[in-house]
Amino acid sequence: MTETPNSNRRARALGLIGLAKRAGKLALGADATLEALNRGRVQLLIFAEDASSRTLEKFEKAAAKDAISVIRLAEKANLGRALGRESAAVIAITDPSFAAGLLRILKMKTEG
């Protein structure tokens, strides 16, 4: 089961995700996320709350196979805004420190 955080934690997490983007520590979008998964670089998968079930299914299977934690964080527009884009449905955090920081901020059980 994938969980969602409360709004205060969500805002802090979105800020950290923006920092991870500026640091080059994430893969943004379906193609980049698939490539990062194939290369074994993904530490944490983040989905928009309104991502399609087809998108979720495709990535959650790969995440489960590799024991990668999965969270749903915000709507596509809000997730995209944190990253300087119009929208974003899927993001892969590729740095273990950023992934741990996000999970610590969210303080929630995740499935991986």
Order of alpha helices (4+ residues) and beta strands (2+ residues): alpha-beta-alpha-beta-alpha-beta-alpha-beta-alpha
